[in-house]
Amino acid sequence: MSKPVSLVAGNWKMNGQRGSWKEIDSLITKIDKEAPADCEVLICPPLTLMALFAVDASQSKVQIGAQDCHQNNKGAHTGDVSASMIADCGGSHIIVGHSERRADHQETSALVHDKAVSVVENGMKAIICVGETEAERDAGDAVKIVLDQISQSVPSTATSETVIIAYEPVWAIGTGRTPTVADVEEIHTAIRNSLIDRFSSDGAGFSILYGGSVKPSNAKELMGAENVNGALVGGASLKADDFNGIIDAYRP
């Protein structure tokens, strides 16, 4: 039985320009000087910056990934970028199924599944996002919604070495609202049990990240919750000092 790898990942969303390399350089300096124990660090900038950042971070302990990809490796898909292209630019991970993609682009769990397959086939790790809306939580359906997304989005070929789960309650993303630790533990434990049911002992080795208004002031408490193996961070990842403050949760 493998132990889940702790990961703190930054999702820059549609933010950042070439001058933002200063934040990456600052983060690299901080991480290489004082790497957190048993914790990996990842930044997923916009695709316009990914290749630049990947070169900058190539000799460091900071990994660079992408925020989305097309499910096909090539073809007549104007404006899209494939997992193979991202791998060619030095990407290590790709986020798929983020709630903003599911809502704004009507992405289904079936599509997320196919994207995850492509990510893994191209030698990278897929970070598969799941999470409920406020209405779904208020209706008492949070666990059901999340487990349905897990069931449909995670490929049957997934392993703890190739797929990471990120639970992000939609109502907490960028709002400043954060679930209680008990709320987070309930969902993460349900996810863990579902992975064990499906993948046997390897299910215990999948990393399950929490995302949704994670910041330096609450990171240690959230990262200490049961079955929480790291964080998927939005706005707080844009500044090296703030992001490093969240990584501090894994430093003694």
C-alpha positions in Angstrom: 0.0 0.0 0.0 1.5 3.3 -1.1 1.3 6.5 1.0 -0.4 9.5 -0.6 2.0 12.2 -1.8 1.4 15.6 -0.4 1.1 18.3 -3.0 0.5 22.1 -2.9 -0.6 23.2 -6.4 -1.3 26.7 -7.6 -3.9 27.4 -10.2 -3.3 30.8 -11.7 -6.4 30.7 -13.8 -6.5 33.6 -16.4 -3.9 35.7 -14.6 -0.3 36.6 -15.2 2.0 38.0 -18.0 5.6 37.6 -18.8 6.7 39.8 -16.0 5.2 37.3 -13.6 8.3 35.2 -13.9 9.6 37.3 -11.0 7.0 35.5 -8.7 8.1 32.1 -10.0 11.8 33.0 -9.5 11.0 34.2 -5.9 9.1 31.0 -5.2 11.8 28.8 -6.7 14.4 30.5 -4.5 12.2 30.0 -1.4 11.5 26.4 -2.1 15.0 25.4 -3.1 16.4 27.1 0.0 13.8 25.5 2.4 12.0 22.6 0.7 8.9 21.4 2.7 9.2 17.9 4.1 7.3 15.3 2.2 5.5 17.9 0.0 5.7 18.6 -3.7 5.0 22.0 -5.2 3.3 22.8 -8.5 2.3 25.9 -10.4 -0.2 25.8 -13.3 0.1 29.2 -15.0 -1.8 30.2 -18.2 -0.6 28.4 -21.3 1.0 31.6 -22.6 3.5 31.3 -19.7 3.8 27.5 -19.2 6.8 26.8 -21.5 8.6 29.9 -20.1 8.1 28.9 -16.5 8.9 25.2 -17.2 12.4 26.3 -18.5 12.8 28.6 -15.5 11.9 25.8 -13.0 13.6 22.9 -14.8 16.5 22.7 -12.3 14.4 23.4 -9.3 12.0 21.5 -7.0 9.0 23.5 -8.4 7.0 21.6 -11.0 5.0 23.4 -13.8 1.7 22.2 -15.2 -1.3 23.3 -17.1 -5.0 24.2 -16.3 -6.7 22.2 -19.1 -6.2 20.3 -22.3 -8.1 18.8 -25.2 -8.9 15.1 -25.1 -7.3 14.4 -28.5 -3.6 14.6 -29.2 -4.0 16.5 -32.5 -6.5 17.5 -35.1 -8.8 20.2 -36.4 -9.6 21.8 -33.0 -8.9 25.5 -33.4 -7.8 27.2 -30.2 -7.3 24.0 -28.3 -4.1 22.6 -26.9 -3.4 18.8 -26.4 -1.8 17.0 -23.6 1.0 15.9 -25.9 1.8 19.6 -26.6 1.8 20.4 -22.9 4.1 17.4 -22.2 6.4 18.7 -25.0 6.6 22.1 -23.2 7.8 20.4 -20.0 4.5 20.1 -18.2 4.2 17.6 -15.3 0.5 17.8 -14.4 -2.7 18.9 -16.0 -5.8 20.1 -14.1 -9.0 18.7 -15.7 -12.7 19.1 -14.7 -12.3 22.3 -12.7 -15.7 23.6 -11.7 -15.2 26.7 -13.9 -14.7 24.4 -16.9 -17.7 22.3 -16.0 -19.9 25.4 -15.6 -18.6 27.9 -18.1 -17.9 25.4 -20.9 -20.5 22.7 -20.0 -17.8 20.0 -19.6 -19.3 16.7 -18.6 -17.7 14.1 -16.4 -17.4 11.9 -19.5 -15.3 14.5 -21.2 -13.2 15.0 -18.1 -12.6 11.2 -18.1 -11.3 11.4 -21.6 -9.1 14.3 -20.9 -7.6 12.5 -17.9 -6.9 9.4 -20.0 -5.0 11.6 -22.5 -3.0 13.3 -19.7 -1.9 9.9 -18.4 -1.2 8.5 -21.8 1.2 11.4 -22.4 3.2 10.7 -19.3 1.8 13.3 -16.9 -0.4 13.3 -13.9 -4.1 14.3 -14.1 -5.5 16.4 -11.3 -9.3 15.6 -11.5 -11.5 18.3 -9.9 -14.8 17.5 -8.2 -17.2 19.5 -6.0 -20.7 20.5 -5.3 -22.6 23.8 -5.6 -24.1 25.6 -2.7 -27.6 24.5 -3.7 -26.5 20.8 -3.9 -24.9 21.1 -0.4 -27.9 22.8 1.1 -30.1 20.0 -0.3 -27.9 17.4 1.5 -26.5 16.0 -1.8 -22.8 17.0 -1.5 -21.5 13.5 -0.9 -23.6 12.0 -3.7 -22.7 14.6 -6.2 -19.0 14.3 -5.5 -18.9 10.5 -5.6 -20.9 10.6 -8.9 -18.3 12.9 -10.4 -15.5 10.6 -9.1 -17.2 7.5 -10.5 -17.7 9.1 -14.0 -14.5 11.2 -14.2 -11.8 8.9 -12.9 -10.6 6.3 -15.5 -10.7 2.6 -14.6 -7.0 2.6 -15.6 -6.1 5.3 -13.0 -3.5 4.6 -10.3 -2.2 6.5 -7.4 0.9 7.3 -9.4 -1.0 8.9 -12.3 -4.2 10.5 -10.9 -4.8 13.1 -8.2 -8.2 14.1 -6.9 -9.0 17.7 -6.0 -12.1 18.4 -4.0 -13.3 22.0 -4.4 -16.7 23.0 -3.1 -17.9 25.4 -5.8 -19.4 27.8 -3.3 -16.0 28.2 -1.6 -13.8 29.0 -4.6 -12.7 32.6 -4.5 -15.5 33.6 -2.1 -13.6 33.7 1.1 -16.0 31.1 2.5 -14.4 27.9 3.8 -16.1 24.7 4.9 -15.5 23.5 8.5 -12.7 20.9 8.9 -15.4 18.4 9.7 -17.1 19.2 6.4 -13.9 18.7 4.5 -13.1 15.5 6.3 -16.5 14.1 5.6 -16.1 14.6 1.8 -12.4 13.5 1.7 -13.1 10.4 3.7 -16.0 9.5 1.4 -13.7 10.0 -1.6 -11.0 7.8 0.0 -13.5 5.0 0.7 -14.8 5.1 -2.8 -11.3 4.9 -4.2 -10.5 1.9 -2.0 -13.7 0.2 -3.0 -12.8 0.7 -6.7 -9.0 0.3 -6.7 -8.5 -1.9 -3.6 -5.3 -1.2 -1.7 -4.0 1.3 -4.3 -7.0 3.5 -3.5 -5.4 4.4 -0.2 -2.5 5.9 -2.1 -4.3 8.5 -4.2 -3.6 12.1 -3.2 -6.7 14.0 -2.4 -6.3 17.8 -2.4 -8.6 20.4 -0.9 -9.3 23.6 -2.7 -11.5 26.6 -1.9 -10.3 29.8 -0.3 -7.1 28.2 1.1 -4.7 30.9 2.5 -1.8 31.0 4.9 -4.1 31.7 7.9 -6.1 28.4 7.5 -3.7 26.2 5.6 -2.2 24.3 8.6 -5.7 23.4 10.0 -7.0 22.3 6.6 -3.9 20.4 5.6 -4.1 18.6 9.0 -7.6 17.2 8.3 -8.0 13.5 7.8 -7.5 12.3 4.2 -6.3 15.8 3.1 -3.0 15.4 1.2 -2.5 18.9 0.1 -4.2 21.9 -1.6 -5.2 23.3 -4.9 -4.8 27.0 -4.4 -6.3 29.8 -6.6 -5.7 33.5 -5.9 -3.2 33.0 -3.1 -0.8 31.2 -5.5 -0.3 34.4 -7.5 2.2 35.9 -5.0 5.2 33.9 -4.0 5.0 35.0 -0.3 1.3 34.0 0.0 1.8 30.7 -1.7 4.9 29.9 0.3 2.9 30.7 3.5 0.5 27.9 2.5 3.4 25.6 1.9 4.5 26.4 5.4 1.8 24.0 6.6 4.3 21.2 5.6 7.3 22.7 7.3 8.1 21.9 10.9 
